[in-house]
């Protein structure tokens, strides 16, 4: 967690087609949404 990139930019950098696909994948593997993860201190 060292980037100021937006979640949307990261989604496309990782090759996902859209935010929904990435969010579903991310939540399945971390039990939190990308926004929740990014908001952590």
PAZAPA-4460 file (N, C-alpha, C; in steps of 0.05 Angstrom, whole numbers, plus 32768, in hexadecimal, padded with zeros to 4 digits):
% residues 41
    n_x    n_y    n_z   ca_x   ca_y   ca_z    c_x    c_y    c_z   seq   type   mol
   8011   7FE8   8000   8000   8000   8000   8012   8019   8000     1      X     A
   801F   801D   7FEA   8032   8033   7FE8   802C   8045   7FD1     2      X     A
   8015   8044   7FC6   800F   8053   7FAE   7FF8   8067   7FB2     3      X     A
   7FFA   807D   7FA4   7FE5   8090   7FA3   7FD2   808C   7F8B     4      X     A
   7FD6   8076   7F7D   7FC6   8070   7F66   7FA9   806C   7F6F     5      X     A
   7F97   8072   7F5D   7F7B   806D   7F62   7F76   804F   7F5F     6      X     A
   7F60   8045   7F6B   7F59   8029   7F68   7F54   8023   7F4B     7      X     A
   7F47   8035   7F3D   7F42   8031   7F20   7F5C   802D   7F10     8      X     A
   7F70   803D   7F16   7F8A   803A   7F08   7F96   801F   7F0E     9      X     A
   7F95   8016   7F27   7FA0   7FFD   7F2F   7F91   7FE6   7F21    10      X     A
   7F77   7FE8   7F20   7F66   7FD4   7F13   7F70   7FCF   7EF7    11      X     A
   7F73   7FE4   7EE8   7F7B   7FE1   7ECC   7F98   7FD9   7EC9    12      X     A
   7FAA   7FE2   7EDB   7FC6   7FD9   7EDB   7FC8   7FBA   7EDF    13      X     A
   7FB5   7FAF   7EEF   7FB5   7F93   7EF4   7FA7   7F82   7EDF    14      X     A
   7F9B   7F8F   7ECC   7F8F   7F81   7EB6   7F72   7F7A   7EB9    15      X     A
   7F65   7F85   7ECE   7F48   7F80   7ED1   7F39   7F92   7EBF    16      X     A
   7F21   7F89   7EB6   7F11   7F97   7EA3   7F02   7FAF   7EAF    17      X     A
   7EFA   7FAB   7EC9   7EEB   7FC0   7ED6   7EEE   7FBE   7EF4    18      X     A
   7EE5   7FD3   7F02   7EE8   7FD4   7F1F   7ED9   7FBE   7F2D    19      X     A
   7EC1   7FB7   7F23   7EB1   7FA2   7F2F   7EBF   7F87   7F30    20      X     A
   7ECC   7F80   7F1A   7EDA   7F67   7F19   7EF1   7F66   7F2D    21      X     A
   7F00   7F7C   7F2E   7F17   7F7E   7F40   7F0D   7F7D   7F5D    22      X     A
   7EF8   7F8D   7F63   7EEE   7F8E   7F7E   7EE5   7F73   7F88    23      X     A
   7ED7   7F64   7F77   7ECE   7F49   7F7E   7EE6   7F37   7F84    24      X     A
   7EFA   7F38   7F73   7F13   7F28   7F77   7F21   7F30   7F91    25      X     A
   7F24   7F4A   7F95   7F32   7F55   7FAC   7F24   7F4E   7FC6    26      X     A
   7F0A   7F51   7FC6   7EFB   7F4B   7FDF   7EFB   7F2D   7FE5    27      X     A
   7EFB   7F1D   7FD1   7EFC   7F00   7FD5   7F17   7EF8   7FE2    28      X     A
   7F2C   7F06   7FDC   7F47   7EFF   7FE6   7F4F   7F0E   7FFF    29      X     A
   7F42   7F24   8005   7F4A   7F34   801D   7F34   7F39   8031    30      X     A
   7F1B   7F32   802A   7F04   7F36   803B   7EFF   7F54   8040    31      X     A
   7F08   7F65   802F   7F02   7F82   8030   7F03   7F8D   8014    32      X     A
   7EF5   7FA3   8010   7EF5   7FB0   7FF6   7F0F   7FBF   7FF2    33      X     A
   7F15   7FC5   7FD9   7F2E   7FD5   7FD4   7F2D   7FF0   7FE2    34      X     A
   7F16   7FFD   7FE4   7F14   8016   7FF2   7F19   8013   8010    35      X     A
   7F0F   7FFE   801B   7F14   7FF8   8038   7F32   7FF4   803C    36      X     A
   7F3E   7FE5   802A   7F5B   7FE0   802D   7F6B   7FFA   802B    37      X     A
   7F64   800A   8017   7F73   8023   8013   7F70   8036   802B    38      X     A
   7F59   8035   8038   7F53   8047   804F   7F62   803F   8068    39      X     A
   7F6D   8027   8069   7F7C   801F   8081   7F94   8031   8085    40      X     A
   7F9A   8036   809F   7FB2   8046   80A5   7FCC   8037   809F    41      X     A
***
